[in-house]
Amino acid sequence: MKLSKLLTADQIVLDMKSEQHWPAIVELVDHLVNQQRLPQEYRESTLDALKTREEMISTGVGAGVAIPHTFLDHIENVTAIFGRSVTGIDFESLDQTPVHFIILFLVPQKNYQLHLHTLAAIAKMFARSEIRQCLHDATSAEQILAAFDCKSLQTTEVGA
């Protein structure tokens, strides 16, 4: 499954308002709730699981990218959201650079292998500077989706 298949236009935040690590994650989870991609009753438990994960080590992987993620018992399918920050967010990244691109994903507890494949594929895709440039230059959610669905990315699959 390609990352573009996990996202729709309503799962893209073009201009995040948060400037700090944890508020950025809350902003994205709240967006999922507002778009009815995550039930309101699971907001707090989702945030708790993400906070536990973030306390282990920052999911800021470098090159301006963060990939917060966690397992949840109450979902059946991988749920993802993409956020872009023009100004950058201090995510306590491994390379100490501000984060401009966040892909947050939630994985069903029963699908640990899917989690590993998803994480690896996302990291591989964001390692490509031309993809980051396309995401930076995009002016709409549709252009973000097109960047994720780029023909040159067809070998980079998520959850394959």
Buried (B, 14 or more C-beta within 10 A) or exposed (E): BBBBBBBEEBBBBBEBEBEEBBEBBBBBBBBBBEEEBBEEEBBEEBBEBBBEBBEEEBBBBBBBBBBBBBBBEEBEEBBBBBBBBEEBBBBBBEEEBBBBBBBBBBBBEEBEEBBEBBBBBBBBBBBBEEBBEBBEEBEEBEBBBEBBBBEEBEEBBBBE
